[in-house]
């Protein structure tokens, strides 16, 4: 439920972010009429730089919850080690199971056709990937996704830490006021803020893997592996290119994560009675 609500509300920004991350980021405005001294007109192409303008999360949360439950019996319950290991395992599981779907999604988002042409369907995209690269083609970019597990770990460690502090503060306040500890709307607002804060920190630190992953998933490119792509992008486009699309990504990810985590916490609370 959390993944669905967040994905639906922020999906358009996901498309913009992927376009900005790709290697063909320059936009073109063709046939600009320029009057010359003789009165004749010529056609030129003007370049302009674009400004900053999931339902599958269920797999991730299931893996995180199950791993967290098992790790609590090995380490100190709800400790930093538990959160780090659980987040890493959840990220690994989700990436391995869903990479083909994200690859197709990226290809469809980058599909550039002339006006009037029929856009490529998901089925056509699957067939094209298989004909070109075989089954291994569906796992392009997975190495970059694994590198991105660091973002997941940072996000959950910070989120769980803030969440624990909020819980301790509420418990102390309730003891002073002799009130019950039932959830209130303000609790979920605080969880949204905690999720937004943790995701901002994690994304800002680990963002370059997003650009590398998108480049690896492009069709017919010179990018082959994680480190080869990383060094090639830096060499050809500079370090700043590793953060291309970050603003748009944050604009999408912060509300998406806040909505998703708050919805997740709410659903868990309601199901627990």
C-alpha positions, -999 to +999 in steps of 0.1 A: +000+000+000+028+024+009+047+017-024+015+021-044+004+054-030+039+069-032+045+057-068+012+069-082+016+104-067+052+109-078+056+089-110+058+119-135+090+131-117+105+096-120+103+100-158+119+134-157+147+122-134+155+093-157+157+116-187+181+139-169+203+110-158+207+096-193+236+103-216+214+120-242+203+148-218+206+177-242+173+189-256+170+203-291+148+230-305+150+227-343+142+251-371+148+284-353+143+311-379+172+337-378+170+367-401+203+376-417+216+410-430+203+401-465+169+393-453+172+356-460+164+331-432+184+301-422+175+271-400+197+264-370+195+240-342+196+256-307+207+237-277+192+244-243+202+227-210+172+213-191+166+227-157+157+208-126+123+208-133+064+014-068+043-010-063+072-035-060+082-019-026+062-048-010+091-072-017+115-048-001+094-043+031+087-080+034+124-088+032+133-060+056+107-070+082+116-107+081+153-101+083+149-076+111+129-102+131+156-128+127+185-104+134+168-092+166+174-127+180+211-125+171+220-089+180+206-064+204+170-059+194+165-028+171+202-020+173+221-002+145+236-036+134+201-050+130+189-021+109+220-021+087+220-059+080+182-059+074+183-029+050+212-044+031+195-078+028+162-062+018+179-042-009+198-072-022+166-093-024+145-066-040+172-057-066+178-093-076+141-101-080+130-069-098+159-057-119+144-069-152+113-048-145+132-017-137+153-022-168+122-023-190+108+007-171+140+027-178+140+017-215+104+028-219+111+061-201+140+068-225+122+057-256+124+087-279+102+086-310+093+111-337+059+127-333+033+104-348+052+072-343+037+045-321+056+043-288+073+010-279+052-012-257+065-031-227+062-064-246+081-050-276+108-038-252+111-072-235+114-089-269+140-064-281+162-068-250+161-105-253+169-105-290+198-081-285+215-094-253+196-125-242+186-132-206+217-113-193+204-082-209+176-080-183+202-077-155+221-047-169+227-021-142+223-046-114+259-040-102+251-003-098+219-012-079+240-033-056+262-003-050+231+016-042+224-007-012+245+018+007+218+044+002+192+019+016+214+012+046+220+049+054+183+057+049+170+030+073+197+035+100+189+072+102+151+066+099+150+040+126+172+061+149+149+092+145+119+070+149+133+055+181+140+090+195+105+101+187+091+070+204+112+076+235+101+112+237+064+102+234+067+075+260+083+100+284+057+126+278+028+100+283+043+089+316+044+125+328+008+132+316-004+097+325-019+092+290-021+061+269+004+056+240-021+052+212-010+065+178-022+099+168-022+117+134+008+138+146+028+106+151+025+097+114+034+133+104+066+129+125+073+097+108+070+114+074+095+140+085+118+113+098+116+095+065+121+127+045+152+136+065+168+102+063+161+098+026+176+133+018+208+124+036+211+089+020+203+100-015+227+130-014+255+107-004+249+077-027+233+094-057+261+087-083+251+051-085+217+062-099+234+079-129+256+049-135+227+026-134+207+046-159+236+047-183+241+010-180+204+004-188+204+025-219+201+007-252+232+001-273+256+023-253+294+022-247+288+016-210+297-019-199+303-022-162+299-002-130+335+011-126+340+015-163+309+036-166+318+056-135+353+065-148+340+071-183+313+096-172+338+115-150+364+116-177+341+128-205+316+149-186+332+158-152+323+150-117+292+173-118+276+148-142+274+122-115+248+144-098+228+152-129+191+150-121+197+151-083+173+180-077+145+163-096+152+130-079+150+146-044+118+164-053+103+131-062+120+108-036+114+130-005+076+131-007+075+096-021+095+082+007+076+102+033+042+091+020+054+055+016+069+051+051+040+068+068+015+047+049+035+016+058+036+025+094-002+033+094-011+000+077+011-020+101-005-002+131-041-008+118-034-045+110-019-050+145-052-036+160 
